[in-house]
Amino acid sequence: MSSSKINWARPLTEHEAAFKDLLVASLPPVIARHDVDRFTGGWLSPKTLRNDDSKLVGPRSHYKSGKKILYKTADLVEYGIRRFGVIEKEVLL
């Protein structure tokens, strides 16, 4: 998926919304940019966020406190879903 433009108006699919709810419920409400890889298991990286923020295609909003950039977890997770996509795979036995 291209990072040139994120379609924030598109409703999340049922699987995307469930994934977002799962992550948001299990993470702190705010995550610093330099910690996103640790909290997301490497799914998101500080470098990608820094680059996308500079192109104005990162998460919808962020806070700056001193030299730190902080994201609301819900916005961060939704950005990741919209930027990279999420597909649920089920194993059939």
C-alpha positions as CSV (number, residue, x, y, z in Angstrom):
1,M,0.0,0.0,0.0
2,S,1.4,3.4,-0.9
3,S,2.1,5.9,1.8
4,S,1.3,8.8,-0.6
5,K,-2.3,9.2,0.7
6,I,-4.2,7.5,3.4
7,N,-8.0,7.3,3.0
8,W,-9.2,8.2,6.5
9,A,-12.8,8.4,5.2
10,R,-13.1,4.7,4.3
11,P,-14.8,2.7,7.0
12,L,-12.7,0.0,8.5
13,T,-13.7,-3.5,7.6
14,E,-15.1,-5.8,10.3
15,H,-11.7,-7.6,10.6
16,E,-9.8,-4.3,10.6
17,A,-12.1,-2.8,13.3
18,A,-11.7,-6.0,15.4
19,F,-7.9,-5.9,15.1
20,K,-7.9,-2.2,16.1
21,D,-10.1,-2.9,19.1
22,L,-7.8,-5.8,20.2
23,L,-4.6,-3.7,20.0
24,V,-6.1,-0.6,21.5
25,A,-7.4,-2.6,24.5
26,S,-4.0,-4.2,25.2
27,L,-1.7,-1.2,24.8
28,P,-1.2,2.0,26.8
29,P,-3.4,5.0,25.7
30,V,-0.4,7.0,24.4
31,I,2.8,5.6,22.8
32,A,6.1,7.5,22.2
33,R,7.4,7.3,18.6
34,H,10.7,5.8,19.7
35,D,8.8,2.9,21.5
36,V,6.3,2.0,18.7
37,D,8.3,-1.0,17.5
38,R,8.5,-2.5,21.0
39,F,4.8,-2.0,21.7
40,T,3.6,-3.2,18.3
41,G,6.0,-6.2,18.0
42,G,7.9,-4.5,15.2
43,W,4.7,-4.0,13.1
44,L,5.4,-0.2,13.1
45,S,8.8,1.5,13.2
46,P,9.9,4.9,14.5
47,K,11.7,5.5,11.2
48,T,8.5,4.9,9.1
49,L,6.5,7.1,11.4
50,R,9.1,9.9,11.2
51,N,9.2,9.7,7.4
52,D,5.4,9.6,7.0
53,D,4.9,12.4,9.5
54,S,7.4,14.6,7.5
55,K,5.3,13.8,4.4
56,L,2.1,14.6,6.3
57,V,0.7,11.1,5.8
58,G,1.3,9.7,9.3
59,P,-1.2,9.2,12.1
60,R,-4.0,11.8,12.2
61,S,-2.5,13.6,15.2
62,H,0.4,13.6,17.6
63,Y,1.7,15.4,20.6
64,K,5.1,16.9,21.1
65,S,6.6,17.0,24.6
66,G,10.1,18.2,24.7
67,K,11.9,16.2,22.0
68,K,9.4,13.3,22.2
69,I,6.6,12.7,19.7
70,L,3.6,10.9,21.3
71,Y,0.7,9.3,19.5
72,K,-2.8,8.3,20.8
73,T,-2.8,4.6,20.5
74,A,-6.1,4.5,18.6
75,D,-4.8,6.9,16.0
76,L,-1.5,5.0,15.7
77,V,-3.1,1.6,15.2
78,E,-5.6,2.9,12.7
79,Y,-2.7,4.5,10.8
80,G,-1.0,1.1,10.7
81,I,-4.1,-0.6,9.5
82,R,-4.7,1.9,6.7
83,R,-1.0,2.2,5.8
84,F,-0.1,-1.5,5.7
85,G,-3.5,-3.4,5.7
86,V,-4.5,-6.3,7.9
87,I,-5.9,-9.6,6.8
88,E,-7.1,-12.2,9.2
89,K,-5.9,-15.7,8.3
90,E,-7.6,-18.7,9.8
91,V,-6.2,-22.1,9.9
92,L,-8.7,-24.8,9.0
93,L,-8.1,-28.2,10.6
